[in-house]
Amino acid sequence: MSPSWRDTYVLESDDSPAALNAVADDASQSGSRRASAIFRLFANHVHPGQSATETHDVLGSPAWMRAAKISAIGAFSGYAPVDFAPGNSQFIIHLFPDEQGRSDWCI
């Protein structure tokens, strides 16, 4: 069995989605603190197989998402803890990208 995002226990959190979204949306917080909240939000509250409605119930309408760069993964080489099953779509979310679209934090 291959590793999954649930294997990353350093991201375990008892914080509610609302609390994590509040930190993630707070522009007065550092980028790393905001990114940490987003990673913990995904690790603890967004799960493979969730519907768009279920995911929206967790994420709401986050301000941080409006600034993110979202790209479909069409081809990839190397290892990634992602299920590339036929018929599924994979995306990468670049958090707080710079002017060139690069980011230190990607989901």
C-alpha positions as CSV (number, residue, x, y, z in Angstrom):
1,M,0.0,0.0,0.0
2,S,1.3,3.4,-0.9
3,P,1.5,6.3,1.6
4,S,-1.3,8.8,1.7
5,W,-1.8,12.3,3.2
6,R,-3.4,10.7,6.3
7,D,0.0,9.1,7.0
8,T,1.4,12.6,7.9
9,Y,0.6,12.7,11.6
10,V,2.5,15.9,12.3
11,L,-0.6,17.6,10.8
12,E,-3.1,16.0,13.2
13,S,-5.2,18.8,14.8
14,D,-8.2,19.0,17.0
15,D,-9.0,22.5,15.5
16,S,-12.3,22.9,13.9
17,P,-12.6,23.8,10.2
18,A,-13.9,27.2,11.2
19,A,-10.8,27.9,13.4
20,L,-8.3,26.7,10.7
21,N,-10.1,28.8,8.0
22,A,-10.0,31.8,10.3
23,V,-6.2,31.6,10.6
24,A,-5.8,30.8,6.8
25,D,-7.9,33.8,5.9
26,D,-6.1,36.2,8.3
27,A,-3.7,38.3,6.1
28,S,-2.0,39.6,9.2
29,Q,-0.6,36.1,9.9
30,S,2.6,34.9,8.4
31,G,2.4,32.9,5.2
32,S,3.9,29.9,6.9
33,R,1.3,30.1,9.7
34,R,-1.6,30.4,7.2
35,A,-0.2,27.6,5.0
36,S,0.1,25.4,8.1
37,A,-3.6,26.0,8.9
38,I,-4.5,25.1,5.3
39,F,-2.4,21.9,5.4
40,R,-4.0,20.9,8.7
41,L,-7.5,21.7,7.3
42,F,-6.9,19.3,4.4
43,A,-5.2,16.6,6.4
44,N,-7.9,16.5,9.1
45,H,-11.2,17.6,7.3
46,V,-10.9,17.0,3.6
47,H,-10.8,13.3,2.5
48,P,-10.5,11.4,-0.7
49,G,-13.9,10.6,-2.1
50,Q,-15.7,13.6,-0.6
51,S,-18.2,15.3,-2.9
52,A,-17.9,18.9,-3.9
53,T,-20.7,19.8,-1.4
54,E,-18.9,18.0,1.4
55,T,-15.6,19.8,0.6
56,H,-17.4,23.1,0.4
57,D,-18.9,22.4,3.9
58,V,-15.3,22.2,5.2
59,L,-13.7,25.0,3.2
60,G,-16.6,27.4,2.9
61,S,-15.7,30.4,0.7
62,P,-12.1,30.9,1.8
63,A,-10.4,34.2,1.0
64,W,-7.0,32.3,0.7
65,M,-8.4,30.3,-2.2
66,R,-9.0,33.4,-4.4
67,A,-5.2,34.1,-4.3
68,A,-4.2,30.5,-4.9
69,K,-3.1,29.1,-8.2
70,I,-4.8,25.8,-9.0
71,S,-3.5,23.6,-11.8
72,A,-4.5,20.2,-13.2
73,I,-1.8,17.6,-13.1
74,G,-1.7,16.1,-16.6
75,A,1.6,14.3,-16.5
76,F,4.0,13.6,-13.7
77,S,7.3,11.7,-13.1
78,G,8.7,10.7,-9.8
79,Y,6.9,9.8,-6.6
80,A,3.9,11.6,-5.2
81,P,1.5,10.3,-2.5
82,V,-1.4,10.7,-4.9
83,D,-3.8,8.2,-6.3
84,F,-3.4,8.4,-10.1
85,A,-6.3,6.0,-10.8
86,P,-7.9,6.2,-14.2
87,G,-10.9,8.5,-14.4
88,N,-9.8,10.6,-11.4
89,S,-8.6,14.2,-11.7
90,Q,-5.6,15.4,-9.8
91,F,-4.9,19.1,-9.0
92,I,-2.2,21.0,-7.3
93,I,-2.9,24.1,-5.2
94,H,-0.1,26.7,-5.0
95,L,-0.7,28.7,-1.8
96,F,0.2,32.4,-1.9
97,P,2.0,32.3,-5.2
98,D,4.4,35.1,-6.2
99,E,4.2,37.1,-9.4
100,Q,5.6,34.2,-11.4
101,G,3.1,31.8,-10.0
102,R,5.6,30.0,-7.8
103,S,4.9,29.0,-4.2
104,D,6.7,27.5,-1.3
105,W,3.5,25.7,-0.2
106,C,1.7,23.4,-2.5
107,I,-1.1,20.9,-1.8
